[in-house]
Every structure is written in C-alpha cells, then in structure tokens.
Amino acid sequence: MARLFGSEISLVILMVMLYLVVRTLLPLLAFVLAWWLLSRLIKARVARLPRVPLNLPEHSSSPRRKDRRIYARKLRRKPGLRTASRAATAPRSWHFASAVLSLMVLIATVIAVPDGARFQVMVGNLIGYAGTVVEVQVPVAAQSVVLQAWQPALAQLGRPTAMRYPIARTGGEHEAHAVVPVQVRLLGDRMQVAIARPVDAEMLRAELARLAGLPVEAIHVQQRDVAPWRESSWQPLPRL
C-alpha cells in the first residue's frame, strides 16, 4: 500500500513538472517559430526588390556611411566607376510588424495553454488511462434512444481531477479542477461507453439495463485501458 501511494505521489509530481515545462516553453517556442518564419518571409520579399543605385562621386558624402563604404570599395577595384548599386534592405516597418506579430503569437499561446487540470485530462486522453468499458449491441436506429436513457446514470460517472501548481508572477499557488468525461463510441450496431474510473460491474449493468429496458445479459462490462485520442471514434458523452 505504501509503495502504491508513493508511486501515485511520484506520478502527480511528474505531471506537475511536465505541465510547468510545457506552460513555460511552449509560448517561447511559438514566439521563436513565428519570428523565424516572418524573418524568412521578409528576406524572401527583400530578395525580389530591385537593387538601389548609388550615384556618388568619389569625394561625395552620403547620408548612409554603408553606401560610402560600398562605393569606395567598388571604386578601388574600378577607378573609372561613377555609378554603383547595393542590395535593397527591408524597411524598418517590416521588422517592427514582425516583432509585433511574434509578440501577439506569444500572448495568444499563453492564453491558449490550458490550466493544469485540463492539461492532465488531455495527457490522459493521449496516453490512456484505466477505465471501465460498457458494450451493448443494439440496432443503429435505437442507439440514440438507449444513450438518452443512460444519460442520467452516465453523466454522474465523470472522474474529477485536480492539479495544484505554483504561479511564478504572484508567488502563490493555483488549484485547477476538471472532469475526465465519459466517452462514447458507435461501431455499427455496437455501442461502447468508456468510464474513466473503476465501477461495480454488476451494479452498473443492472442500472443501465433498467434504464434502457434491456436484458442484463445484453450489456457487457470490462476493465481496460482507454486512450480516446489514439483510438478512433471516441467522443465525449453529449449533454442533453
């Protein structure tokens, strides 16, 4: 028992650390990626611009020191040269717009990152969790009726989850709450319901059979791992 409790604590700590890493690095990664893509776009646009002519006498002064250096270098190579050109550069407004857009991507990513509890639900949907799967074989036309009859019982079987983690900007802690929803999958004339918690199989079969008017033998219950995002056709239980 102590070993099981210790492993659960370790998993909780690992999940909190994973969430903090994702919450910190994902916005920064989005910012860097947006900046890189916009920089490539600016360089591609600048490459299409015509070269800028430099019509400067040898001793003339230009408002751009870089232009004077370019012309002087060309003049040393070709003393009779009286015209030169340089590659076009991007306007400062382009770089400013790029910085603003990258910052907006950063802010949007910070807002879009879910809280800790919802993140935990998403990870569970991806890697899977121990659950109870109910399966019944009914005609396709009757599946919606059966599901509606089961709704009162299934709606109470979502698994609450919570995560407490520190908030750097305030120095305090935040506790987020979410619910792992009941999942439904329709496979032809087979209807499956996944519950993210262990339940009493016999009591559940009897209750579902009573609600839908089905024989208890028609309802099968098994305990197995469920990964809704890796297995096809799973959908959260609709709210009626």
N, C-alpha and C positions, 0 to 999 in steps of 0.2 A: 504493500500500500504506500509506504513512504517513497519507494522508488518510483511508483507511478505518479505520485504527487510531485516529486522532483522533476520528472520528465515533462509534466504539464507546465510547471513554472518555467522550465527552460524554453519550451515552445512559445510561451507568452512573451518572454523576454526577447527571443529571436524575432518574433513577429513585430514587436515594437521597434526593435533596431532596424529591421528591414523597412518598415514604414517611414522612419525618420530619415533613412538614407534616400529612399525614393522621393520623399517630400522635399528634401534639400537639393538633390542632384538633378531631378527631372526638370525643374524650371531652368536651372543653369544650362543643362544640355539643350533645351529648347531655344534658349537665348543664343547660344553659340551656333547652333544649327541655322537659325534664322539669319544671324549676322553673316555666316559663311555663304549661304545661298544668295543673299542680297548683294554681297561683295562680288560674287561671280557674275551676277546679273549686271551689276554696274560695269565691271570690266568688259563684259561682252558688248554692252552698249557703247562704251567708250571706244572700243576697237573699231566700231563702224563709223565713228566720227572722222571727218576729214582732218588732215594734218593742218596745223596752224602755221601760216607763213611768217618768217622773220626777215623783214627788210630793214636791216640795220647796217649803217656804215661802221667802219672799224672802231672809231672812237665815240660812237653814239652811246648814249645812256638809255637803258630800257627800264621800265618800271619793274621788270622781273629780272632779278640777278641770275636766275637759272637760264633765262633766254640769252643773256650776255655771255655766259659761260659756254653755252651750246654753240653760239655763233663764233666765239673766239676759237673754239676747238676746230670748228669746220674751216675757219679762215686760215689757221695754221697749216691745215692739210692742203687747202686750195687758196693761195693768196689772192687770186683774182675773183674770188667768190663775193657776190654782193647780195645774194638772196639765200635764205635758208628756211628751214621749217622744223617744227618739233611736233611730237605726238600730242594729240589732244588729251586733255585731262578732264576728269569728271567735275561738274560744278559742285560747290560745297553743299548746295541744297540737296543734292542726291545723297551725299553721305549723312547729312542731317536727317533726311527722311528715313534712311536705312537704320540709323540709330533709334529713331522714334518707333519704327515698326518692330525692331528687335525687342525694345523695351515693352511694347504692347504684347508681344508674344510671351515674354517673361511673366507679365502680370496676369495674362489670360491663363497661363499654365498653373500659376499659383492658385488662382481661383478654381480651376478645374480639378485640381488634385483632391480626391475625396478625403473625408476625415478618416481617422484610424479604424473605426468600426466598419465602415463601408469598404475600406481597403481590405480588411480582413475577410469580409464576405466575398469580395472579388477574387482574392487569392484562393479561398476555399472552392469557389466555382471553377477555378482553373486547375488546381492540383487535385481536387477531390476531397471528400470528407465522408466519414462513416454515417450511413443513413439507413432508413427503412424504406423499401420499395414495395408498393402495393400494385398488384397487377390484376386486371379483370378483363375478360373477353366479352364485349358487348357489340351489337351492330353499330356501325358508324353513325347512323341516324339517331341512335339513342345515347350516344356518348355525352352530348351536351346536357341531356336531362339527368343522367347519372352524376355528372360533375356538379351540376347545380344542386342536386340533392345532397351531395357530400360536402358542399361548401361550408356549412356551419361547423362541421367537425374539423375539416382540414384547415380552416382559417385560424384555428387556435393552436396549430402544431408548428408554426414557425419557431425557429430557435433563436432566442435573443442572444446577442453578443455585444461585448463592450471592450473598449481599449482606453487605458489611461496613459497619457504621454505628456512630456514637458513641452511648454511653449516658450521658445527662446526669447521672443520680444517682450514678454511680460514677466518671465521668470517663474510663472506658476505652472499648474498642470491643467489639462483638459481631459475630460472623460466623455468619449463619444459612444453612442449607442446605435445599434442597427439590428435588423432581424434577417436571419437566413430564411428566405421564403420557401414555401412548399413548391416543388416543381412538378409539372405535368407534361407527359409525352404521349402522343397519339401515334400508334403504329398500326395502321389498317384498322382491324376490328379489336386490337388490343389497346387498352388504356393503362398507362403506368403513372403512378404518383410517387414522388420521392420526398421523404420527410427527413430533415437534417438532424434527426435525433433518434435514439432508440426508444421504442414504444412496446407496449404489451401487445403481441401479435394477435392473440385470441380476442382480447377486448376490442381491438381496432377492427378486426374482421367482423365481429358481431355488430358493432355500431354502424359500420359502413353498409353492411347487409341490411340492417333495419332501415336506414335512411333511404336506400335506393330500392328496397323491396326485392333484393336478390338473395339467392341461397348463399349461405356462408361458404359452402364448398366452391363457389364460383370465384371467390376472392382469395388471392394468394399473396402472402406477405413473406418477405425475406430481408435479411440484414446484409448489406453490401456497401462498398464504396461507390459514391456517385460524384461525377465531375461534369456538371451541366454544360460548361463551356467547351469541354473536349468530346462530349458525347452529343450526337446530333438530336435535334428536335425537342430538347427540353425547353420549356417555357415556364416562367413564374405563374403560380396559380392566379387566374384573373379574379379581380374583385367584382362582385356582383352588386 
